[in-house]
Amino acid sequence: MIDIEHISKHYVVDGRDIPAITDINLRIEQGEIFGIIGASGAGKSTLIRTLNLLERPDSGRILVDGSDITKLSKTELQAYRRKAGMIFQHFNLIGAKTVGDNIRFPLKLTGEYSDAEMDARVGELLELVELTEHRDKYPAQLSGGQKQRVGIARALANHPKLLLCDEATSALDPQTTQAILRLLRDINRRFGLTIVLITHEMDVIRSICDRVAVLDRGFVVEHGPVADVLLHPKHPVTRGMVRESSHHEESADLGSVLGLSGPLLRLTFLGEITYQPVLENIAKALGVSFNILEGVIGRIKDTPYGQLTVQVIGSAADVGRVEAAFAQQSIHCEVLGS
């Protein structure tokens, strides 16, 4: 478990004090995939790099399994970093070394393994990332996705407990991005590895993360389970990111855009009820009709979800009965306007 307590970091640029992150407080549970999202300049890279002290915070504590890593000696920090692998946006492979030798490199640095042990570990990792046949190739001969797979294998070489992903998919095309995310999910499940990733893409958070923190200008403005944050965003920055990723109009303005009178309801379904004929059943039971104005069905990691904006065709009393009926089914119902 990682407890980030009151972490702040600033830089001095041209004599000016520039805060990068300010009073960050987060808890990352063992074995989860934790996402950090924000626009460029929000402080994401600074924050993730404090978790292995590539950036040392000006103040605060970072407790990993109860031990404050900001207090580690040089020798202790080297040992900790071997258990905190990192993958990078631009791969950071050594161009003059083969794929196999890139993966072998962190093993060799420890001085703890024989040549036979290193060769065996490299073979295991190449099989894991499905690059066995590319062992003797050089980075320049690989695609972007293959380079990132090498980066992942290298980061896993010393059996880390923590994997830090610094915009690991932002240089990749959408299809390759999904393949890398599937690999990270598989690694998380097979090895119980804690993964912390930063991204500016809400779809990455939606696809892979258990919980998320939203950064804006160095502050955490919202955090929690991904379903809560994405489906019920509270902060304007989060709402803007969700709206941009969904390509929908703001639901609260939909009635005026379409020239509709009366309240609109935004319904949020989570879990298997997403696929049930709930609207049809309630319409029959209450004798009302629904006008579906917009909607989306998808998945947040492994959980299906749906959101619909509907108009209730009926009286004000009917709207109240409809709200109660949705509440009985544990469906979140929000009245958007009148």
C-alpha positions as CSV (number, residue, x, y, z in Angstrom):
1,M,0.0,0.0,0.0
2,I,1.2,3.5,-0.8
3,D,0.2,6.5,1.3
4,I,1.0,9.9,-0.2
5,E,0.8,12.5,2.5
6,H,0.9,16.3,1.9
7,I,3.4,16.0,-1.0
8,S,4.4,19.2,-2.7
9,K,7.0,20.0,-5.3
10,H,8.1,23.2,-7.0
11,Y,10.7,24.3,-9.6
12,V,12.6,27.6,-10.0
13,V,12.4,28.8,-13.6
14,D,14.1,32.1,-14.5
15,G,14.1,33.1,-10.9
16,R,10.4,32.4,-10.5
17,D,8.9,29.8,-8.1
18,I,6.7,27.5,-10.1
19,P,4.6,25.0,-8.1
20,A,4.2,21.6,-9.9
21,I,2.1,19.7,-7.3
22,T,0.6,21.0,-4.1
23,D,-0.5,19.2,-0.9
24,I,-1.2,15.8,-2.6
25,N,-2.9,13.2,-0.4
26,L,-3.8,9.8,-1.9
27,R,-3.8,6.2,-0.9
28,I,-3.0,3.5,-3.5
29,E,-4.0,0.0,-2.4
30,Q,-1.9,-3.1,-3.0
31,G,-2.7,-4.9,-6.2
32,E,-4.9,-2.2,-7.8
33,I,-4.5,-0.2,-11.0
34,F,-4.6,3.4,-10.0
35,G,-4.9,6.1,-12.7
36,I,-3.8,9.7,-12.5
37,I,-5.4,11.9,-15.2
38,G,-5.0,15.6,-16.1
39,A,-4.2,18.0,-18.9
40,S,-0.6,18.8,-19.9
41,G,1.0,20.7,-17.1
42,A,-1.3,19.4,-14.5
43,G,1.5,17.8,-12.5
44,K,1.0,14.1,-13.5
45,S,4.6,13.3,-14.4
46,T,6.0,15.1,-11.4
47,L,3.6,13.1,-9.1
48,I,4.4,9.7,-10.5
49,R,8.1,10.4,-10.4
50,T,8.0,11.1,-6.7
51,L,6.9,7.5,-6.2
52,N,10.4,6.3,-7.1
53,L,12.1,9.6,-6.1
54,L,13.2,10.5,-9.6
55,E,11.6,13.7,-8.4
56,R,12.2,14.3,-4.7
57,P,9.3,16.2,-3.0
58,D,9.9,19.5,-1.2
59,S,7.6,18.4,1.6
60,G,5.4,15.6,2.7
61,R,5.8,11.8,3.1
62,I,5.5,8.8,0.8
63,L,4.8,5.7,2.8
64,V,5.3,2.3,1.0
65,D,4.1,-0.5,3.2
66,G,4.6,1.9,6.1
67,S,8.1,2.9,5.3
68,D,8.8,6.6,4.3
69,I,10.8,6.3,1.1
70,T,12.0,9.9,1.3
71,K,14.0,8.9,4.3
72,L,15.8,5.9,2.6
73,S,19.6,5.9,2.4
74,K,21.2,5.7,-1.0
75,T,21.7,1.9,-0.8
76,E,18.1,1.4,0.5
77,L,16.8,3.6,-2.3
78,Q,18.6,1.5,-4.9
79,A,17.0,-1.6,-3.5
80,Y,13.6,0.0,-3.5
81,R,13.9,1.1,-7.1
82,R,14.6,-2.4,-8.2
83,K,11.1,-3.3,-6.9
84,A,9.5,-0.2,-8.5
85,G,9.7,-0.8,-12.3
86,M,8.9,2.1,-14.7
87,I,7.8,2.3,-18.3
88,F,8.0,5.5,-20.4
89,Q,6.1,7.3,-23.1
90,H,9.0,7.1,-25.6
91,F,10.2,3.7,-24.4
92,N,13.8,4.8,-23.4
93,L,15.4,1.7,-24.8
94,I,19.1,1.5,-25.5
95,G,19.4,1.6,-29.2
96,A,22.8,-0.1,-29.4
97,K,21.6,-3.2,-27.5
98,T,19.3,-6.0,-28.7
99,V,15.9,-6.6,-27.3
100,G,17.3,-9.4,-25.1
101,D,20.1,-7.2,-23.8
102,N,17.8,-4.3,-23.0
103,I,15.7,-6.7,-20.8
104,R,18.9,-8.2,-19.3
105,F,20.4,-4.8,-18.4
106,P,18.6,-4.1,-15.1
107,L,19.4,-7.7,-14.0
108,K,23.1,-7.2,-14.8
109,L,23.2,-4.0,-12.8
110,T,22.2,-5.8,-9.6
111,G,25.2,-8.2,-9.8
112,E,23.0,-10.9,-8.2
113,Y,22.4,-13.2,-11.1
114,S,24.5,-15.6,-13.1
115,D,24.5,-15.5,-16.9
116,A,22.3,-18.6,-17.0
117,E,19.8,-17.1,-14.6
118,M,19.7,-13.8,-16.6
119,D,19.2,-15.7,-19.9
120,A,16.3,-17.7,-18.3
121,R,14.6,-14.6,-16.9
122,V,14.9,-12.8,-20.3
123,G,13.3,-15.8,-22.0
124,E,10.4,-15.8,-19.5
125,L,9.7,-12.1,-20.0
126,L,10.0,-12.3,-23.8
127,E,7.4,-15.1,-23.7
128,L,5.2,-13.0,-21.4
129,V,5.1,-10.0,-23.7
130,E,5.0,-12.2,-26.8
131,L,8.3,-11.2,-28.4
132,T,10.3,-14.4,-28.2
133,E,11.2,-14.3,-31.9
134,H,12.5,-10.7,-31.6
135,R,15.2,-11.4,-29.0
136,D,18.1,-10.6,-31.2
137,K,16.6,-7.6,-33.0
138,Y,17.4,-3.9,-32.2
139,P,14.9,-1.3,-31.1
140,A,15.1,0.4,-34.5
141,Q,13.7,-2.8,-36.1
142,L,10.6,-2.8,-33.9
143,S,7.2,-1.1,-34.1
144,G,6.0,1.3,-31.3
145,G,3.9,-1.4,-29.7
146,Q,6.8,-3.8,-29.8
147,K,9.1,-1.3,-28.2
148,Q,6.7,-0.7,-25.4
149,R,6.4,-4.4,-24.8
150,V,10.2,-4.5,-24.4
151,G,9.9,-1.6,-22.0
152,I,7.4,-3.5,-20.0
153,A,9.5,-6.7,-19.9
154,R,12.5,-4.7,-18.8
155,A,10.5,-3.0,-16.0
156,L,9.4,-6.5,-14.8
157,A,12.9,-8.0,-14.8
158,N,13.6,-7.7,-11.1
159,H,10.2,-9.0,-10.0
160,P,8.9,-5.5,-8.9
161,K,5.9,-5.0,-6.6
162,L,5.1,-1.7,-8.2
163,L,4.9,-0.7,-11.9
164,L,4.8,3.0,-12.8
165,C,3.5,3.9,-16.2
166,D,4.4,7.4,-17.5
167,E,2.0,8.1,-20.4
168,A,2.8,4.5,-21.6
169,T,0.3,4.5,-24.5
170,S,0.2,8.1,-25.6
171,A,2.7,7.5,-28.5
172,L,0.7,4.6,-29.8
173,D,-2.2,4.2,-32.2
174,P,-5.6,3.2,-30.7
175,Q,-5.4,-0.5,-31.6
176,T,-1.9,-0.9,-30.2
177,T,-3.0,1.1,-27.1
178,Q,-5.7,-1.4,-26.4
179,A,-3.2,-4.3,-26.8
180,I,-0.8,-2.7,-24.3
181,L,-3.6,-2.1,-21.9
182,R,-4.7,-5.7,-22.1
183,L,-1.1,-6.8,-21.4
184,L,-1.0,-4.5,-18.3
185,R,-4.3,-5.9,-17.1
186,D,-3.0,-9.5,-17.5
187,I,0.2,-8.7,-15.6
188,N,-1.8,-7.1,-12.8
189,R,-4.1,-10.1,-12.5
190,R,-1.4,-12.8,-12.8
191,F,1.2,-11.3,-10.5
192,G,-0.9,-9.1,-8.2
193,L,1.3,-6.2,-9.2
194,T,0.3,-2.6,-8.1
195,I,0.2,-0.4,-11.2
196,V,0.1,3.4,-11.1
197,L,-0.4,5.1,-14.5
198,I,-0.7,8.6,-15.7
199,T,-2.6,9.6,-18.8
200,H,-4.5,12.5,-20.4
201,E,-6.9,10.0,-22.0
202,M,-10.1,9.2,-20.2
203,D,-10.6,6.1,-22.3
204,V,-7.4,4.6,-20.8
205,I,-8.8,5.2,-17.3
206,R,-12.1,3.7,-18.3
207,S,-10.5,0.6,-19.8
208,I,-8.1,-0.5,-17.1
209,C,-8.2,1.4,-13.8
210,D,-9.9,0.6,-10.5
211,R,-9.6,4.1,-9.0
212,V,-8.6,7.5,-10.4
213,A,-7.3,10.9,-9.3
214,V,-7.9,14.0,-11.4
215,L,-5.2,16.6,-11.3
216,D,-5.6,20.3,-12.3
217,R,-2.8,22.8,-11.9
218,G,-1.0,20.6,-9.4
219,F,-4.0,19.9,-7.2
220,V,-6.1,16.7,-6.8
221,V,-9.5,18.0,-7.6
222,E,-11.4,14.7,-7.4
223,H,-10.6,11.1,-6.7
224,G,-12.4,7.8,-6.1
225,P,-13.5,4.6,-7.8
226,V,-13.5,5.0,-11.6
227,A,-17.3,4.3,-11.9
228,D,-18.1,7.1,-9.4
229,V,-15.8,9.7,-10.9
230,L,-16.7,9.0,-14.5
231,L,-20.4,8.6,-14.1
232,H,-21.0,11.2,-11.4
233,P,-18.2,13.8,-11.8
234,K,-18.3,16.7,-9.3
235,H,-15.5,19.0,-10.4
236,P,-15.8,21.1,-13.5
237,V,-12.5,19.8,-14.8
238,T,-13.6,16.2,-14.4
239,R,-17.0,17.0,-16.1
240,G,-15.2,18.6,-19.0
241,M,-13.0,15.6,-19.5
242,V,-15.9,13.1,-19.3
243,R,-17.9,15.2,-21.7
244,E,-15.0,15.5,-24.2
245,S,-14.4,11.7,-24.1
246,S,-18.0,10.8,-24.6
247,H,-18.6,13.3,-27.4
248,H,-22.0,14.3,-26.0
249,E,-23.7,17.6,-25.4
250,E,-24.1,18.6,-21.8
251,S,-27.3,16.8,-20.8
252,A,-28.5,19.7,-18.7
253,D,-28.7,21.9,-21.9
254,L,-30.3,19.2,-24.1
255,G,-33.9,20.2,-23.3
256,S,-33.4,23.8,-24.5
257,V,-31.4,22.6,-27.5
258,L,-34.2,20.3,-28.6
259,G,-37.0,22.8,-27.6
260,L,-38.5,20.4,-25.0
261,S,-40.6,21.3,-22.0
262,G,-40.6,19.6,-18.7
263,P,-37.8,17.9,-16.7
264,L,-35.3,15.5,-18.2
265,L,-33.9,12.6,-16.3
266,R,-30.4,11.3,-16.5
267,L,-30.3,7.6,-15.6
268,T,-27.2,5.7,-14.7
269,F,-27.1,1.9,-14.8
270,L,-24.2,-0.1,-13.3
271,G,-23.7,-3.8,-13.6
272,E,-25.9,-6.4,-15.2
273,I,-29.0,-4.3,-14.9
274,T,-27.5,-2.3,-17.8
275,Y,-28.8,-5.0,-20.1
276,Q,-32.3,-5.4,-18.6
277,P,-35.5,-3.9,-20.1
278,V,-35.9,-1.5,-17.2
279,L,-37.6,1.4,-19.0
280,E,-40.1,-0.9,-20.7
281,N,-41.0,-2.5,-17.4
282,I,-41.5,0.8,-15.6
283,A,-43.4,2.3,-18.5
284,K,-45.8,-0.6,-18.4
285,A,-46.1,-0.6,-14.6
286,L,-46.8,3.1,-14.3
287,G,-48.6,3.8,-17.5
288,V,-46.0,6.4,-18.7
289,S,-43.9,6.8,-21.8
290,F,-40.2,7.7,-22.2
291,N,-38.6,9.8,-25.0
292,I,-35.0,8.6,-25.1
293,L,-32.8,11.6,-26.1
294,E,-29.3,10.3,-25.8
295,G,-27.5,7.4,-24.3
296,V,-24.4,5.3,-24.1
297,I,-23.6,1.7,-23.1
298,G,-20.1,0.6,-22.3
299,R,-17.8,-0.9,-19.8
300,I,-15.7,0.5,-17.0
301,K,-12.9,-2.1,-16.7
302,D,-15.0,-5.3,-16.3
303,T,-18.3,-3.7,-15.3
304,P,-21.0,-2.8,-17.8
305,Y,-22.6,0.6,-17.4
306,G,-25.2,2.7,-19.2
307,Q,-26.3,6.3,-19.1
308,L,-29.5,7.6,-20.7
309,T,-31.1,11.0,-20.9
310,V,-34.9,10.7,-21.1
311,Q,-38.0,12.8,-21.1
312,V,-40.9,11.5,-19.1
313,I,-44.2,11.9,-21.1
314,G,-46.6,12.4,-18.2
315,S,-47.6,14.7,-15.3
316,A,-45.4,16.1,-12.6
317,A,-46.8,13.4,-10.3
318,D,-45.7,10.8,-12.9
319,V,-42.1,12.1,-12.7
320,G,-42.1,11.5,-9.0
321,R,-43.4,8.0,-9.3
322,V,-40.8,7.3,-12.0
323,E,-38.0,8.5,-9.8
324,A,-39.2,6.3,-7.0
325,A,-39.4,3.3,-9.3
326,F,-35.8,3.8,-10.5
327,A,-34.6,4.2,-6.9
328,Q,-36.1,0.8,-6.0
329,Q,-34.0,-0.8,-8.8
330,S,-30.8,1.0,-7.5
331,I,-30.6,3.0,-10.7
332,H,-29.3,6.5,-10.1
333,C,-31.8,9.1,-11.3
334,E,-30.9,12.8,-11.6
335,V,-33.5,15.5,-12.6
336,L,-31.7,17.8,-15.0
337,G,-34.1,20.7,-15.4
338,S,-37.7,21.9,-16.0
